[in-house]
Amino acid sequence: MILLTRKAEFSSAHYYWIDSWSQEENERVFGKCANRNGHGHNYTLEVTVSGEVDPVSGFVVDLKELKEILEREVVSVYDHRHLNLEVPEFKVMIPTTENIAVAIWRRLEGKIPQAKLYRVRVYEMADLFADYYGEIDG
């Protein structure tokens, strides 16, 4: 088995807010991120897949196809969007770095032929990222 990672980038806006809380509570917990106008980030996405190397092609997965899947399932949906307002999963989930990683996993799971999704890593900034390895049993 080998692990292979492909990167993609997207730019999105978001804010953090819990409707059942007061404005004061949202601002206390989320600080500047509670600004309902939102703020933006240039995200970097790393998707790692695992699998066996094909003895003929030498690949774990068709790299062109993997790039197309990332573009279709993530980049075209998230890029230059306000996540809270334009992306369905974030109408019910706060678009934190952690939740973005989980949402991307869900978008990609089962859609990458000949390979198993191993890890989704989302960088919100160079010094802030979240890793998601899927649901862990037990």
Rosetta constraint file for C-alpha pairs under 8 A:
AtomPair CA 1 CA 50 HARMONIC 6.49 0.50
AtomPair CA 1 CA 51 HARMONIC 5.09 0.50
AtomPair CA 1 CA 52 HARMONIC 4.76 0.50
AtomPair CA 1 CA 53 HARMONIC 7.25 0.50
AtomPair CA 2 CA 50 HARMONIC 5.56 0.50
AtomPair CA 2 CA 51 HARMONIC 5.66 0.50
AtomPair CA 2 CA 52 HARMONIC 6.18 0.50
AtomPair CA 2 CA 53 HARMONIC 7.15 0.50
AtomPair CA 2 CA 60 HARMONIC 7.46 0.50
AtomPair CA 3 CA 48 HARMONIC 6.38 0.50
AtomPair CA 3 CA 49 HARMONIC 5.65 0.50
AtomPair CA 3 CA 50 HARMONIC 4.53 0.50
AtomPair CA 3 CA 51 HARMONIC 6.85 0.50
AtomPair CA 3 CA 118 HARMONIC 7.89 0.50
AtomPair CA 4 CA 48 HARMONIC 5.37 0.50
AtomPair CA 4 CA 49 HARMONIC 5.38 0.50
AtomPair CA 4 CA 50 HARMONIC 6.37 0.50
AtomPair CA 4 CA 60 HARMONIC 7.35 0.50
AtomPair CA 5 CA 46 HARMONIC 6.28 0.50
AtomPair CA 5 CA 47 HARMONIC 5.39 0.50
AtomPair CA 5 CA 48 HARMONIC 4.11 0.50
AtomPair CA 5 CA 49 HARMONIC 6.41 0.50
AtomPair CA 6 CA 46 HARMONIC 5.65 0.50
AtomPair CA 6 CA 47 HARMONIC 5.41 0.50
AtomPair CA 6 CA 48 HARMONIC 6.51 0.50
AtomPair CA 6 CA 66 HARMONIC 7.88 0.50
AtomPair CA 6 CA 67 HARMONIC 7.57 0.50
AtomPair CA 7 CA 44 HARMONIC 6.93 0.50
AtomPair CA 7 CA 45 HARMONIC 5.47 0.50
AtomPair CA 7 CA 46 HARMONIC 4.47 0.50
AtomPair CA 7 CA 47 HARMONIC 6.43 0.50
AtomPair CA 8 CA 44 HARMONIC 5.96 0.50
AtomPair CA 8 CA 45 HARMONIC 5.10 0.50
AtomPair CA 8 CA 46 HARMONIC 6.56 0.50
AtomPair CA 8 CA 70 HARMONIC 7.32 0.50
AtomPair CA 8 CA 71 HARMONIC 8.00 0.50
AtomPair CA 8 CA 75 HARMONIC 7.51 0.50
AtomPair CA 9 CA 42 HARMONIC 7.10 0.50
AtomPair CA 9 CA 43 HARMONIC 5.63 0.50
AtomPair CA 9 CA 44 HARMONIC 4.56 0.50
AtomPair CA 9 CA 45 HARMONIC 5.85 0.50
AtomPair CA 9 CA 75 HARMONIC 7.12 0.50
AtomPair CA 10 CA 42 HARMONIC 5.94 0.50
AtomPair CA 10 CA 43 HARMONIC 5.33 0.50
AtomPair CA 10 CA 44 HARMONIC 6.66 0.50
AtomPair CA 10 CA 45 HARMONIC 7.92 0.50
AtomPair CA 10 CA 75 HARMONIC 5.83 0.50
AtomPair CA 10 CA 78 HARMONIC 6.63 0.50
AtomPair CA 10 CA 79 HARMONIC 4.64 0.50
AtomPair CA 10 CA 80 HARMONIC 7.20 0.50
AtomPair CA 11 CA 40 HARMONIC 6.99 0.50
AtomPair CA 11 CA 41 HARMONIC 5.68 0.50
AtomPair CA 11 CA 42 HARMONIC 4.37 0.50
AtomPair CA 11 CA 43 HARMONIC 5.81 0.50
AtomPair CA 11 CA 78 HARMONIC 7.34 0.50
AtomPair CA 11 CA 79 HARMONIC 5.01 0.50
AtomPair CA 11 CA 80 HARMONIC 5.31 0.50
AtomPair CA 11 CA 81 HARMONIC 7.47 0.50
AtomPair CA 12 CA 40 HARMONIC 5.42 0.50
AtomPair CA 12 CA 41 HARMONIC 5.74 0.50
AtomPair CA 12 CA 42 HARMONIC 6.75 0.50
AtomPair CA 12 CA 43 HARMONIC 7.52 0.50
AtomPair CA 12 CA 78 HARMONIC 6.37 0.50
AtomPair CA 12 CA 79 HARMONIC 5.69 0.50
AtomPair CA 12 CA 80 HARMONIC 5.08 0.50
AtomPair CA 12 CA 81 HARMONIC 5.12 0.50
AtomPair CA 12 CA 82 HARMONIC 5.78 0.50
AtomPair CA 12 CA 83 HARMONIC 6.54 0.50
AtomPair CA 13 CA 38 HARMONIC 5.88 0.50
AtomPair CA 13 CA 39 HARMONIC 5.09 0.50
AtomPair CA 13 CA 40 HARMONIC 3.93 0.50
AtomPair CA 13 CA 41 HARMONIC 6.40 0.50
AtomPair CA 13 CA 80 HARMONIC 7.47 0.50
AtomPair CA 13 CA 81 HARMONIC 6.29 0.50
AtomPair CA 13 CA 82 HARMONIC 4.51 0.50
AtomPair CA 13 CA 83 HARMONIC 6.03 0.50
AtomPair CA 14 CA 38 HARMONIC 4.86 0.50
AtomPair CA 14 CA 39 HARMONIC 5.68 0.50
AtomPair CA 14 CA 40 HARMONIC 6.36 0.50
AtomPair CA 14 CA 82 HARMONIC 5.61 0.50
AtomPair CA 14 CA 83 HARMONIC 5.36 0.50
AtomPair CA 14 CA 84 HARMONIC 5.82 0.50
AtomPair CA 14 CA 95 HARMONIC 6.63 0.50
AtomPair CA 15 CA 33 HARMONIC 5.32 0.50
AtomPair CA 15 CA 34 HARMONIC 5.60 0.50
AtomPair CA 15 CA 35 HARMONIC 6.26 0.50
AtomPair CA 15 CA 36 HARMONIC 6.04 0.50
AtomPair CA 15 CA 37 HARMONIC 7.34 0.50
AtomPair CA 15 CA 38 HARMONIC 4.64 0.50
AtomPair CA 15 CA 39 HARMONIC 6.58 0.50
AtomPair CA 15 CA 84 HARMONIC 7.02 0.50
AtomPair CA 15 CA 94 HARMONIC 7.81 0.50
AtomPair CA 15 CA 95 HARMONIC 7.28 0.50
AtomPair CA 16 CA 26 HARMONIC 7.84 0.50
AtomPair CA 16 CA 30 HARMONIC 6.40 0.50
AtomPair CA 16 CA 33 HARMONIC 5.53 0.50
AtomPair CA 16 CA 34 HARMONIC 4.93 0.50
AtomPair CA 16 CA 35 HARMONIC 7.65 0.50
AtomPair CA 16 CA 36 HARMONIC 7.86 0.50
AtomPair CA 16 CA 94 HARMONIC 5.92 0.50
AtomPair CA 16 CA 95 HARMONIC 6.97 0.50
AtomPair CA 16 CA 96 HARMONIC 7.40 0.50
AtomPair CA 17 CA 26 HARMONIC 6.00 0.50
AtomPair CA 17 CA 30 HARMONIC 7.60 0.50
AtomPair CA 17 CA 34 HARMONIC 5.68 0.50
AtomPair CA 17 CA 36 HARMONIC 7.72 0.50
AtomPair CA 17 CA 94 HARMONIC 6.96 0.50
AtomPair CA 18 CA 26 HARMONIC 6.70 0.50
AtomPair CA 18 CA 94 HARMONIC 7.86 0.50
AtomPair CA 21 CA 25 HARMONIC 5.92 0.50
AtomPair CA 21 CA 26 HARMONIC 6.27 0.50
AtomPair CA 22 CA 26 HARMONIC 6.28 0.50
AtomPair CA 23 CA 27 HARMONIC 6.10 0.50
AtomPair CA 24 CA 28 HARMONIC 6.02 0.50
AtomPair CA 25 CA 29 HARMONIC 6.16 0.50
AtomPair CA 26 CA 30 HARMONIC 5.69 0.50
AtomPair CA 26 CA 31 HARMONIC 7.36 0.50
AtomPair CA 26 CA 34 HARMONIC 6.12 0.50
AtomPair CA 27 CA 31 HARMONIC 4.67 0.50
AtomPair CA 27 CA 32 HARMONIC 6.98 0.50
AtomPair CA 27 CA 33 HARMONIC 7.86 0.50
AtomPair CA 27 CA 34 HARMONIC 5.58 0.50
AtomPair CA 30 CA 34 HARMONIC 5.38 0.50
AtomPair CA 33 CA 38 HARMONIC 7.13 0.50
AtomPair CA 33 CA 39 HARMONIC 7.41 0.50
AtomPair CA 34 CA 38 HARMONIC 7.62 0.50
AtomPair CA 35 CA 39 HARMONIC 7.85 0.50
AtomPair CA 38 CA 82 HARMONIC 7.77 0.50
AtomPair CA 41 CA 124 HARMONIC 6.31 0.50
AtomPair CA 41 CA 125 HARMONIC 7.34 0.50
AtomPair CA 42 CA 124 HARMONIC 6.84 0.50
AtomPair CA 42 CA 125 HARMONIC 7.38 0.50
AtomPair CA 43 CA 122 HARMONIC 6.80 0.50
AtomPair CA 43 CA 123 HARMONIC 5.51 0.50
AtomPair CA 43 CA 124 HARMONIC 5.00 0.50
AtomPair CA 43 CA 125 HARMONIC 6.88 0.50
AtomPair CA 44 CA 122 HARMONIC 5.85 0.50
AtomPair CA 44 CA 123 HARMONIC 5.02 0.50
AtomPair CA 44 CA 124 HARMONIC 6.93 0.50
AtomPair CA 45 CA 120 HARMONIC 7.28 0.50
AtomPair CA 45 CA 121 HARMONIC 5.81 0.50
AtomPair CA 45 CA 122 HARMONIC 4.69 0.50
AtomPair CA 45 CA 123 HARMONIC 6.36 0.50
AtomPair CA 46 CA 119 HARMONIC 7.97 0.50
AtomPair CA 46 CA 120 HARMONIC 5.90 0.50
AtomPair CA 46 CA 121 HARMONIC 4.99 0.50
AtomPair CA 46 CA 122 HARMONIC 6.42 0.50
AtomPair CA 47 CA 117 HARMONIC 7.68 0.50
AtomPair CA 47 CA 118 HARMONIC 7.77 0.50
AtomPair CA 47 CA 119 HARMONIC 5.96 0.50
AtomPair CA 47 CA 120 HARMONIC 4.78 0.50
AtomPair CA 47 CA 121 HARMONIC 6.43 0.50
AtomPair CA 48 CA 117 HARMONIC 6.40 0.50
AtomPair CA 48 CA 118 HARMONIC 5.41 0.50
AtomPair CA 48 CA 119 HARMONIC 4.98 0.50
AtomPair CA 48 CA 120 HARMONIC 6.38 0.50
AtomPair CA 49 CA 115 HARMONIC 5.94 0.50
AtomPair CA 49 CA 116 HARMONIC 5.35 0.50
AtomPair CA 49 CA 117 HARMONIC 4.54 0.50
AtomPair CA 49 CA 118 HARMONIC 4.85 0.50
AtomPair CA 49 CA 119 HARMONIC 6.86 0.50
AtomPair CA 50 CA 60 HARMONIC 7.36 0.50
AtomPair CA 50 CA 115 HARMONIC 5.62 0.50
AtomPair CA 50 CA 116 HARMONIC 5.19 0.50
AtomPair CA 50 CA 117 HARMONIC 6.46 0.50
AtomPair CA 50 CA 118 HARMONIC 5.92 0.50
AtomPair CA 51 CA 60 HARMONIC 5.63 0.50
AtomPair CA 51 CA 61 HARMONIC 7.95 0.50
AtomPair CA 51 CA 114 HARMONIC 7.15 0.50
AtomPair CA 51 CA 115 HARMONIC 5.04 0.50
AtomPair CA 51 CA 116 HARMONIC 6.33 0.50
AtomPair CA 52 CA 60 HARMONIC 5.64 0.50
AtomPair CA 52 CA 115 HARMONIC 7.88 0.50
AtomPair CA 53 CA 58 HARMONIC 5.63 0.50
AtomPair CA 53 CA 59 HARMONIC 5.25 0.50
AtomPair CA 53 CA 60 HARMONIC 4.57 0.50
AtomPair CA 54 CA 58 HARMONIC 5.06 0.50
AtomPair CA 54 CA 59 HARMONIC 5.42 0.50
AtomPair CA 54 CA 60 HARMONIC 6.04 0.50
AtomPair CA 55 CA 59 HARMONIC 7.93 0.50
AtomPair CA 59 CA 63 HARMONIC 7.98 0.50
AtomPair CA 60 CA 114 HARMONIC 7.19 0.50
AtomPair CA 60 CA 115 HARMONIC 6.68 0.50
AtomPair CA 61 CA 65 HARMONIC 7.87 0.50
AtomPair CA 61 CA 66 HARMONIC 7.15 0.50
AtomPair CA 61 CA 113 HARMONIC 7.17 0.50
AtomPair CA 61 CA 114 HARMONIC 6.11 0.50
AtomPair CA 61 CA 115 HARMONIC 6.21 0.50
AtomPair CA 62 CA 66 HARMONIC 6.23 0.50
AtomPair CA 63 CA 67 HARMONIC 6.15 0.50
AtomPair CA 64 CA 68 HARMONIC 6.27 0.50
AtomPair CA 65 CA 69 HARMONIC 6.15 0.50
AtomPair CA 66 CA 70 HARMONIC 6.26 0.50
AtomPair CA 66 CA 112 HARMONIC 6.80 0.50
AtomPair CA 67 CA 71 HARMONIC 6.17 0.50
AtomPair CA 68 CA 72 HARMONIC 6.05 0.50
AtomPair CA 69 CA 73 HARMONIC 5.83 0.50
AtomPair CA 69 CA 74 HARMONIC 7.95 0.50
AtomPair CA 69 CA 108 HARMONIC 7.86 0.50
AtomPair CA 69 CA 111 HARMONIC 7.60 0.50
AtomPair CA 69 CA 112 HARMONIC 7.43 0.50
AtomPair CA 70 CA 74 HARMONIC 5.43 0.50
AtomPair CA 70 CA 75 HARMONIC 6.37 0.50
AtomPair CA 70 CA 108 HARMONIC 7.78 0.50
AtomPair CA 71 CA 75 HARMONIC 4.68 0.50
AtomPair CA 71 CA 76 HARMONIC 5.64 0.50
AtomPair CA 72 CA 76 HARMONIC 5.61 0.50
AtomPair CA 72 CA 77 HARMONIC 7.37 0.50
AtomPair CA 73 CA 77 HARMONIC 6.64 0.50
AtomPair CA 73 CA 107 HARMONIC 6.19 0.50
AtomPair CA 73 CA 108 HARMONIC 6.81 0.50
AtomPair CA 74 CA 78 HARMONIC 5.89 0.50
AtomPair CA 74 CA 79 HARMONIC 7.96 0.50
AtomPair CA 74 CA 104 HARMONIC 6.71 0.50
AtomPair CA 74 CA 107 HARMONIC 7.35 0.50
AtomPair CA 75 CA 79 HARMONIC 5.27 0.50
AtomPair CA 77 CA 81 HARMONIC 7.60 0.50
AtomPair CA 77 CA 87 HARMONIC 7.11 0.50
AtomPair CA 78 CA 82 HARMONIC 7.94 0.50
AtomPair CA 78 CA 83 HARMONIC 6.86 0.50
AtomPair CA 78 CA 87 HARMONIC 7.06 0.50
AtomPair CA 81 CA 86 HARMONIC 6.24 0.50
AtomPair CA 81 CA 87 HARMONIC 7.62 0.50
AtomPair CA 82 CA 86 HARMONIC 5.64 0.50
AtomPair CA 82 CA 87 HARMONIC 7.45 0.50
AtomPair CA 83 CA 87 HARMONIC 5.12 0.50
AtomPair CA 83 CA 90 HARMONIC 6.19 0.50
AtomPair CA 83 CA 95 HARMONIC 6.80 0.50
AtomPair CA 84 CA 90 HARMONIC 5.14 0.50
AtomPair CA 84 CA 91 HARMONIC 5.70 0.50
AtomPair CA 84 CA 94 HARMONIC 7.47 0.50
AtomPair CA 84 CA 95 HARMONIC 6.90 0.50
AtomPair CA 85 CA 90 HARMONIC 7.60 0.50
AtomPair CA 85 CA 91 HARMONIC 6.82 0.50
AtomPair CA 87 CA 91 HARMONIC 7.05 0.50
AtomPair CA 88 CA 92 HARMONIC 7.86 0.50
AtomPair CA 89 CA 93 HARMONIC 6.30 0.50
AtomPair CA 89 CA 103 HARMONIC 7.16 0.50
AtomPair CA 90 CA 94 HARMONIC 5.89 0.50
AtomPair CA 90 CA 95 HARMONIC 5.88 0.50
AtomPair CA 93 CA 99 HARMONIC 7.26 0.50
AtomPair CA 94 CA 99 HARMONIC 6.92 0.50
AtomPair CA 95 CA 99 HARMONIC 5.66 0.50
AtomPair CA 95 CA 100 HARMONIC 5.76 0.50
AtomPair CA 96 CA 100 HARMONIC 6.06 0.50
AtomPair CA 97 CA 101 HARMONIC 6.32 0.50
AtomPair CA 97 CA 122 HARMONIC 6.59 0.50
AtomPair CA 97 CA 123 HARMONIC 7.41 0.50
AtomPair CA 97 CA 124 HARMONIC 6.31 0.50
AtomPair CA 97 CA 129 HARMONIC 6.75 0.50
AtomPair CA 97 CA 130 HARMONIC 6.04 0.50
AtomPair CA 98 CA 102 HARMONIC 6.52 0.50
AtomPair CA 98 CA 122 HARMONIC 7.93 0.50
AtomPair CA 98 CA 130 HARMONIC 5.39 0.50
AtomPair CA 98 CA 131 HARMONIC 7.48 0.50
AtomPair CA 98 CA 132 HARMONIC 7.78 0.50
AtomPair CA 99 CA 103 HARMONIC 6.03 0.50
AtomPair CA 100 CA 104 HARMONIC 6.10 0.50
AtomPair CA 100 CA 122 HARMONIC 7.33 0.50
AtomPair CA 101 CA 105 HARMONIC 6.26 0.50
AtomPair CA 101 CA 120 HARMONIC 5.99 0.50
AtomPair CA 101 CA 121 HARMONIC 6.33 0.50
AtomPair CA 101 CA 122 HARMONIC 5.74 0.50
AtomPair CA 101 CA 130 HARMONIC 6.61 0.50
AtomPair CA 101 CA 131 HARMONIC 6.72 0.50
AtomPair CA 101 CA 132 HARMONIC 5.99 0.50
AtomPair CA 102 CA 106 HARMONIC 6.35 0.50
AtomPair CA 102 CA 120 HARMONIC 7.85 0.50
AtomPair CA 102 CA 132 HARMONIC 6.24 0.50
AtomPair CA 102 CA 134 HARMONIC 7.51 0.50
AtomPair CA 103 CA 107 HARMONIC 6.29 0.50
AtomPair CA 104 CA 108 HARMONIC 6.21 0.50
AtomPair CA 104 CA 120 HARMONIC 7.31 0.50
AtomPair CA 105 CA 109 HARMONIC 5.77 0.50
AtomPair CA 105 CA 117 HARMONIC 7.99 0.50
AtomPair CA 105 CA 119 HARMONIC 7.99 0.50
AtomPair CA 105 CA 120 HARMONIC 6.25 0.50
AtomPair CA 105 CA 132 HARMONIC 7.47 0.50
AtomPair CA 105 CA 134 HARMONIC 6.98 0.50
AtomPair CA 108 CA 112 HARMONIC 7.11 0.50
AtomPair CA 108 CA 117 HARMONIC 7.71 0.50
AtomPair CA 109 CA 117 HARMONIC 6.41 0.50
AtomPair CA 110 CA 116 HARMONIC 7.72 0.50
AtomPair CA 110 CA 117 HARMONIC 7.73 0.50
AtomPair CA 112 CA 116 HARMONIC 7.06 0.50
AtomPair CA 112 CA 117 HARMONIC 7.41 0.50
AtomPair CA 118 CA 133 HARMONIC 5.96 0.50
AtomPair CA 118 CA 134 HARMONIC 7.75 0.50
AtomPair CA 119 CA 131 HARMONIC 6.69 0.50
AtomPair CA 119 CA 132 HARMONIC 5.65 0.50
AtomPair CA 119 CA 133 HARMONIC 4.70 0.50
AtomPair CA 119 CA 134 HARMONIC 7.44 0.50
AtomPair CA 120 CA 131 HARMONIC 5.70 0.50
AtomPair CA 120 CA 132 HARMONIC 5.21 0.50
AtomPair CA 120 CA 133 HARMONIC 6.61 0.50
AtomPair CA 121 CA 129 HARMONIC 6.73 0.50
AtomPair CA 121 CA 130 HARMONIC 5.57 0.50
AtomPair CA 121 CA 131 HARMONIC 4.40 0.50
AtomPair CA 121 CA 132 HARMONIC 6.43 0.50
AtomPair CA 122 CA 129 HARMONIC 5.36 0.50
AtomPair CA 122 CA 130 HARMONIC 5.44 0.50
AtomPair CA 122 CA 131 HARMONIC 6.69 0.50
AtomPair CA 123 CA 127 HARMONIC 7.77 0.50
AtomPair CA 123 CA 128 HARMONIC 5.83 0.50
AtomPair CA 123 CA 129 HARMONIC 4.10 0.50
AtomPair CA 123 CA 130 HARMONIC 6.66 0.50
AtomPair CA 124 CA 128 HARMONIC 5.74 0.50
AtomPair CA 124 CA 129 HARMONIC 5.84 0.50
AtomPair CA 125 CA 129 HARMONIC 6.97 0.50
